[in-house]
Amino acid sequence: MKKTILIIALILLGFGAKQAYLSFSKADTALYGLENKKIALFDLNDPRIRIVYFGFTRCPDVCPTSLAMLSGALNQIDANTLAQFRPIFITLDPERDNPEHSAEYAHYFHSTIEGSSGSLEAITMLADRYGVIFHKTELADSALEYTIDHSSYFYFLKPDGTLITKVPHTTTPEPIVEAILSLSQ
């Protein structure tokens, strides 16, 4: 009798875990960009390698420097090589950075960088997937109210989201150019 009860409990536990997984996986994990259009980050029909940078538009130093270095790298490669890559900026501050604002910010640095935003849940899931560390820090006596402390890497991803390589924050475009050229065909 005890074995039967244990087996039934394990089956119910497994069923509960499966239902929790299914409800979690159906959560809105979409990103949105210019004109609030959905961005298909993982799209096997788009063979371009993604160059993903996580940051936020009110970042005072790291994000603008990083995006300027990405822009510098994109400006140093030829059009055929550039066509093999899809640079994407993902905000870590969806509370203040809506899709339109994120897209506008990204385009300020380079016309090919897609800016995106989504739910905090979607962004957190993506950040966790690639080991992006970020957290909200309150700023006393500041008009900004808070900042987002975060790690700073460029993530090179296959169309299915598999990480190929990552390049740390840099103050010159060269490491990004080297990664692009090593991955181009």
PyMOL commands that set and color helices and strands:
alter all, ss='L'
color gray80, all
select helices_A, chain A and resi 2-25+34-36+62-76+79-82+99-109+120-130+174-183
alter helices_A, ss='H'
color red, helices_A
select strands_A, chain A and resi 31-32+38-39+49-55+85-91+114-118+134-138+146-150+153-157+163-168
alter strands_A, ss='S'
color yellow, strands_A
deselect
rebuild
show_as cartoon
